[in-house]
């Protein structure tokens, strides 16, 4: 637990320039995700696409859960020319953002009412490019921050992410309500650029080889030498060992690593199920684009930002375990607010109250989760390990919850959101069960504690 001075220190860290860099990177992360996971589903609902199909569109975001497959390539492969000019992280970021702008504009021109297949392909492409961008940004964020800044960095990336989501939610819907979705998506494609600007100004993060990574590298070199493997073959085998094998081997050496993955999988399951059908609910209750932009995307922003700011401070003061426990319970309870909204019908006050509570809890919980995952990453394998951990958190949203539309077709809205509340409970129970293996006595991630202990022993 923190001291009275802890709150002050946890807030002043946001004034550091690198936190502003992380904020800008978060905007670039949140914008494309909102365009395919929120705005697009609202657009489809307005066009009269059935709820089951809208739910299946969440499969276009499956790349967010599969990104560990290609994260080693982005982590280790240097792009020709641009890699030497801008560095490993920034060259990939600039390439992916250029492709994202083109794909987003194309989606706006796809006319999904008549060519829904083309819209699905473009949405899936955006999901792939956005997930790849996440790999770069998350590695960049972790590598430029010190250990004591990771909690604040989690809040900063969440701030930025939510600003990007708001821009491609509230602003995009506002533009669509006046000038149409083609113009809205064309403008929104450029909302990702703050991330590139920040990376240009800050520069390339320095690479770090931790003691554990050095041991894995030396082991690979010894393996090749013992078998007299030399030349280009040895280089390729060594690359595969450090890029693909080592990040997963290092993670799986930790006690109870599989329990950690199950917890990450379950923690936001109820939230994902509910979020999947929020847009169809609002359309069915008769809320217009402007009402949705005002009630959901705009009025919900202040409590969201308050939640994010308090989430960073809560993590710093109370530790990962307590902050996850508190925020997990709050996120579960927010689904009950949607039960009340469904019963109230077309009520702006109820909509704004529901979104305010939901956003506050989501801000707290999102910050705690990001900080926890960041603390679990070995700095030598940030891109691949964070891609693995963050991908697991998105499986409920991109895969399991994509079928929630079928459930919404056969039950009323009140029952649907009651079910989404119940399915959030296993994640909280899993957190309590894994406390001893994943957290230290003060509630922080065990990896950081173990690393500090090793460095102290070596010193």
C-alpha positions in Angstrom: 0.0 0.0 0.0 1.1 3.6 -0.6 1.9 6.4 1.7 0.1 9.8 1.7 2.8 11.1 -0.6 2.1 8.2 -3.0 -0.9 9.9 -4.5 1.0 13.0 -5.3 3.8 11.1 -6.9 1.4 9.0 -8.9 -0.2 12.2 -10.4 3.0 14.2 -11.1 4.3 11.3 -13.2 1.7 12.2 -15.9 3.6 15.5 -16.4 6.6 13.8 -17.8 7.1 14.3 -21.6 7.2 10.5 -22.3 3.7 10.2 -20.9 2.5 12.6 -23.5 4.2 10.4 -26.1 2.3 7.4 -24.8 -0.9 9.4 -24.8 -0.5 10.2 -28.5 0.3 6.6 -29.3 -2.9 5.6 -27.5 -4.9 7.8 -29.8 -3.5 5.9 -32.8 -4.4 2.6 -31.1 -8.0 3.4 -30.2 -9.1 5.0 -33.5 -9.1 2.0 -35.9 -10.5 -0.3 -33.3 -13.5 1.9 -32.6 -14.2 2.2 -36.4 -14.7 -1.5 -36.8 -15.9 -2.6 -33.3 -18.3 0.3 -32.6 -19.0 2.7 -35.4 -19.2 0.0 -38.1 -21.7 -2.1 -36.1 -23.9 1.0 -35.5 -23.7 1.7 -39.2 -24.8 -1.9 -40.1 -27.6 -1.7 -37.5 -28.9 1.5 -39.1 -28.9 -0.2 -42.5 -31.1 -3.0 -41.1 -28.5 -5.8 -40.9 -29.8 -8.4 -38.4 -28.2 -8.8 -35.0 -26.6 -12.1 -35.7 -24.7 -10.7 -38.6 -23.7 -7.7 -36.7 -22.4 -10.0 -33.9 -20.4 -12.0 -36.4 -18.7 -8.8 -37.7 -16.8 -8.9 -34.5 -14.9 -11.8 -36.0 -13.2 -9.2 -38.3 -11.3 -8.2 -35.1 -10.0 -11.7 -34.6 -6.5 -10.5 -35.6 -6.2 -8.8 -32.2 -6.3 -12.3 -30.6 -4.0 -13.9 -33.2 -1.3 -11.2 -33.2 1.2 -13.3 -31.2 1.5 -15.4 -34.4 3.3 -12.7 -36.4 4.5 -10.5 -33.5 8.0 -12.1 -33.6 8.4 -10.8 -37.2 7.4 -7.2 -36.3 9.6 -7.5 -33.2 12.8 -8.7 -35.0 12.6 -8.2 -38.8 14.1 -5.0 -39.9 12.4 -3.3 -42.8 14.7 -2.4 -45.8 15.9 1.2 -45.9 13.3 2.5 -43.4 14.6 0.2 -40.6 18.1 1.7 -40.8 16.7 5.3 -41.2 14.0 5.3 -38.5 14.7 2.3 -36.3 12.9 -1.0 -35.7 9.8 0.3 -33.9 9.2 3.5 -35.8 9.7 2.1 -39.3 7.0 -0.5 -38.7 4.7 2.1 -37.1 5.0 4.4 -40.2 4.4 1.6 -42.6 1.3 0.2 -40.8 -0.2 3.6 -40.3 0.1 4.4 -44.0 -1.7 1.2 -44.9 -4.4 1.8 -42.3 -5.3 5.2 -43.7 -5.9 3.7 -47.1 -7.9 0.8 -45.8 -10.1 3.0 -43.6 -10.9 5.3 -46.5 -11.8 2.3 -48.6 -14.2 0.9 -46.0 -16.0 4.3 -46.0 -16.5 3.9 -49.7 -17.5 0.2 -49.6 -21.3 0.7 -49.3 -21.9 -2.2 -46.9 -25.7 -2.1 -47.4 -25.2 -3.6 -50.9 -21.7 -5.1 -50.7 -21.5 -6.4 -47.1 -18.9 -9.0 -48.2 -16.5 -6.3 -49.3 -17.1 -4.3 -46.1 -16.3 -7.5 -44.1 -13.0 -8.0 -46.0 -11.9 -4.4 -45.5 -12.9 -4.5 -41.8 -10.8 -7.7 -41.4 -7.9 -6.0 -43.1 -8.2 -3.0 -40.8 -8.3 -5.3 -37.9 -5.1 -7.0 -39.0 -3.2 -3.8 -39.6 -4.5 -2.3 -36.4 -3.5 -5.4 -34.4 0.0 -5.2 -36.0 0.2 -1.5 -35.1 -0.7 -2.5 -31.5 2.3 -4.8 -31.4 4.6 -1.9 -32.3 3.0 0.7 -30.0 2.9 -1.5 -26.9 6.5 -2.5 -27.3 7.4 1.2 -27.8 5.5 2.2 -24.8 7.0 -0.4 -22.4 10.5 0.3 -23.7 10.5 4.1 -23.2 9.1 3.9 -19.7 10.8 3.2 -16.4 9.4 0.5 -14.1 7.9 3.0 -11.8 6.1 4.7 -14.7 4.3 1.6 -16.1 1.2 2.2 -14.0 1.0 5.8 -15.2 1.9 4.7 -18.7 -1.1 2.3 -18.6 -3.3 5.2 -17.7 -1.8 7.4 -20.4 -2.2 4.8 -23.1 -5.8 4.3 -21.9 -6.4 8.1 -22.0 -5.1 8.2 -25.6 -7.0 5.0 -26.6 -10.2 6.4 -25.3 -9.7 9.8 -27.1 -9.0 7.9 -30.3 -12.1 5.8 -29.7 -14.2 8.9 -29.0 -12.9 10.6 -32.2 -13.8 7.6 -34.3 -17.1 7.1 -32.3 -18.6 10.4 -31.3 -17.0 12.6 -33.9 -17.3 10.0 -36.7 -21.0 9.5 -35.9 -21.6 13.2 -35.7 -20.0 13.7 -39.2 -22.0 10.7 -40.5 -25.3 12.1 -39.2 -24.7 15.3 -41.3 -22.6 14.4 -44.3 -22.8 10.6 -44.4 -20.5 7.7 -43.6 -18.2 8.0 -46.6 -17.1 11.5 -45.5 -17.0 10.3 -41.9 -14.6 7.5 -42.6 -12.4 9.6 -44.9 -11.9 12.2 -42.1 -11.5 9.6 -39.4 -8.7 7.8 -41.3 -6.3 10.6 -40.3 -7.1 10.4 -36.5 -4.3 7.9 -36.1 -1.6 10.3 -37.1 -0.8 11.7 -33.6 1.0 8.4 -32.9 3.4 8.9 -35.8 4.0 12.5 -34.9 4.9 11.6 -31.3 7.3 8.8 -32.5 9.0 11.3 -34.8 9.5 13.8 -32.0 10.6 11.2 -29.3 12.8 9.0 -31.4 13.6 5.3 -31.3 13.6 3.5 -27.9 16.8 1.8 -26.9 17.0 -1.9 -26.9 17.6 -3.9 -23.7 18.8 -7.4 -23.1 17.8 -8.6 -19.6 19.9 -11.3 -17.8 17.3 -13.9 -18.5 17.4 -13.1 -22.3 21.2 -13.2 -22.2 21.1 -16.7 -20.7 18.6 -17.8 -23.4 20.8 -16.4 -26.2 23.9 -18.0 -24.8 22.1 -21.3 -24.5 21.1 -21.0 -28.2 24.7 -20.2 -29.2 26.0 -23.2 -27.2 23.4 -25.4 -28.8 24.6 -24.4 -32.3 28.3 -24.6 -31.4 27.9 -28.1 -30.0 26.3 -29.3 -33.2 28.7 -27.4 -35.4 26.0 -25.4 -37.1 27.6 -22.3 -38.7 27.1 -19.7 -41.4 23.7 -18.5 -42.6 22.0 -21.6 -41.2 23.2 -20.8 -37.7 22.1 -17.2 -38.1 18.6 -18.3 -39.1 18.3 -20.8 -36.3 19.6 -18.3 -33.7 17.1 -15.7 -35.0 14.2 -18.1 -34.7 15.3 -19.1 -31.2 15.4 -15.5 -29.9 12.5 -14.1 -31.9 10.0 -17.0 -31.7 11.0 -19.6 -29.1 12.7 -17.5 -26.3 9.8 -15.2 -25.5 7.4 -18.1 -25.0 9.9 -20.3 -23.2 10.8 -17.4 -20.8 7.1 -16.9 -20.0 6.3 -20.6 -19.6 9.1 -20.9 -17.0 7.1 -18.9 -14.6 5.1 -20.8 -11.9 1.4 -21.1 -12.8 1.8 -19.4 -16.2 -1.2 -21.2 -17.6 -3.4 -20.0 -14.7 -2.3 -16.4 -15.5 -3.5 -16.9 -19.1 -6.8 -18.3 -18.0 -7.4 -15.4 -15.7 -6.6 -12.9 -18.4 -9.0 -14.7 -20.7 -11.9 -14.6 -18.2 -11.4 -11.3 -16.5 -13.3 -9.1 -19.1 -15.5 -11.8 -20.5 -18.8 -10.3 -19.2 -17.8 -6.8 -20.3 -17.1 -8.2 -23.8 -20.4 -10.0 -24.1 -22.3 -6.8 -23.1 -20.3 -4.5 -25.4 -21.0 -6.7 -28.4 -24.7 -5.9 -28.4 -24.7 -2.3 -27.1 -25.1 -0.7 -30.5 -28.1 -3.0 -31.5 -29.7 -2.2 -28.1 -29.4 1.6 -28.7 -30.8 1.3 -32.2 -33.7 -0.9 -31.1 -34.5 1.6 -28.3 -34.7 4.4 -30.9 -31.6 6.4 -30.2 -30.4 8.4 -33.2 -26.8 9.0 -34.4 -26.7 12.4 -32.7 -28.2 11.1 -29.5 -25.7 8.2 -29.4 -22.8 10.6 -30.1 -24.0 12.8 -27.3 -25.1 10.2 -24.7 -22.4 7.5 -25.3 -19.4 9.1 -27.0 -19.4 12.6 -25.5 -21.2 12.7 -22.2 -19.5 9.4 -21.2 -16.0 10.9 -21.7 -15.5 12.8 -18.4 -16.3 9.8 -16.1 -14.1 7.6 -18.4 -11.2 10.0 -18.0 -11.7 10.2 -14.2 -11.7 6.4 -14.1 -8.5 6.2 -16.1 -6.7 8.8 -13.9 -7.9 7.1 -10.7 -7.0 3.7 -12.1 -3.3 4.7 -12.5 -3.2 6.1 -9.0 -5.1 3.1 -7.6 -2.6 0.7 -9.3 0.4 2.7 -7.9 -1.1 2.9 -4.3 -2.9 -0.4 -3.9 -1.0 -2.7 -6.2 -2.1 -4.9 -9.1 -4.0 -7.5 -7.1 -6.3 -5.1 -5.2 -6.9 -2.8 -8.1 -7.9 -5.7 -10.4 -10.2 -7.1 -7.7 -11.9 -3.7 -7.2 -12.3 -2.9 -10.8 -13.4 -6.4 -11.8 -16.3 -6.2 -9.4 -17.3 -2.7 -10.6 -17.2 -3.8 -14.3 -19.4 -6.8 -13.5 -21.9 -4.5 -11.8 -22.1 -2.1 -14.8 -23.9 -4.7 -16.8 -26.8 -4.4 -14.4 -27.1 -0.8 -15.4 -27.9 -2.0 -19.0 -30.7 -4.1 -17.6 -32.2 -0.8 -16.2 -31.6 0.9 -19.5 -33.4 -1.8 -21.4 -36.3 -1.6 -19.0 -36.4 2.2 -19.2 -36.5 2.3 -23.0 -35.7 5.5 -24.9 -34.5 7.6 -22.0 -31.6 10.0 -22.4 -31.1 10.4 -18.6 -30.9 6.7 -18.1 -28.6 6.3 -21.1 -26.2 8.9 -19.8 -26.2 7.4 -16.3 -25.6 3.9 -17.6 -22.7 5.1 -19.8 -21.2 7.2 -17.1 -21.0 4.3 -14.7 -19.9 1.9 -17.4 -17.1 4.2 -18.6 -15.9 5.0 -15.1 -15.5 1.3 -14.3 -14.0 0.6 -17.7 -11.5 3.3 -17.2 -10.4 1.9 -13.9 -10.3 -1.7 -15.1 -8.6 -1.0 -18.4 -5.8 0.9 -16.7 -5.3 -1.9 -14.1 -5.2 -4.6 -16.8 -2.7 -2.8 -19.0 -0.4 -2.0 -16.1 -0.5 -5.6 -14.9 0.2 -7.0 -18.4 3.1 -4.5 -18.9 4.6 -5.6 -15.5 4.5 -9.2 -16.6 6.6 -8.6 -19.7 10.3 -9.2 -19.9 11.9 -6.1 -21.5 13.9 -8.2 -24.0 10.7 -9.6 -25.4 8.2 -6.8 -25.0 6.6 -6.9 -28.4 6.0 -10.7 -28.5 5.0 -11.2 -24.8 2.7 -8.2 -24.6 1.1 -9.3 -27.9 0.5 -12.7 -26.4 -1.0 -11.4 -23.1 -3.1 -8.6 -24.7 -4.3 -11.0 -27.4 -5.7 -13.3 -24.7 -7.7 -10.5 -23.2 -9.3 -9.9 -26.6 -10.4 -13.5 -27.3 -13.7 -13.0 -25.5 -14.5 -9.9 -27.5 -13.3 -11.1 -30.9 -14.3 -14.8 -30.8 -16.7 -15.9 -28.0 -18.7 -12.7 -27.7 -19.2 -12.6 -31.5 -21.9 -15.2 -31.0 -23.7 -13.2 -28.4 -26.0 -11.9 -31.2 -27.6 -15.4 -31.4 -28.3 -15.2 -27.7 -29.8 -11.7 -28.1 -32.1 -13.0 -30.8 -33.8 -15.5 -28.4 -34.0 -13.6 -25.1 -35.1 -10.1 -24.2 -32.6 -7.4 -23.5 -33.0 -7.5 -19.7 -32.2 -11.3 -19.6 -29.3 -10.8 -22.0 -27.5 -8.3 -19.8 -28.3 -10.3 -16.6 -26.5 -13.3 -18.3 -23.5 -11.0 -19.2 -23.3 -10.1 -15.5 -23.2 -13.7 -14.4 -20.5 -14.7 -16.9 -18.2 -12.0 -15.4 -18.0 -13.8 -12.1 -15.5 -16.6 -13.0 -12.8 -14.0 -13.8 -13.0 -12.5 -10.4 -12.9 -15.9 -8.7 -9.9 -16.9 -10.8 -8.1 -13.7 -9.7 -8.6 -14.7 -6.0 -7.4 -18.3 -6.7 -4.2 -17.2 -8.4 -3.2 -14.5 -6.0 -0.2 -16.4 -4.5 1.4 -17.4 -7.8 1.0 -14.2 -9.8 1.4 -11.4 -7.2 3.9 -10.6 -4.5 2.9 -9.8 -0.9 2.3 -6.1 -1.8 0.1 -7.1 -4.7 2.5 -6.3 -7.6 3.2 -8.6 -10.5 5.6 -11.3 -9.4 7.9 -11.0 -12.5 9.1 -7.5 -11.5 9.7 -8.6 -7.9 11.6 -11.6 -9.1 13.7 -9.5 -11.5 14.5 -7.0 -8.8 15.5 -9.8 -6.5 17.9 -11.3 -9.1 19.5 -8.0 -9.8 19.9 -7.4 -6.0 21.5 -10.8 -5.6 23.9 -10.3 -8.5 24.9 -6.9 -7.2 
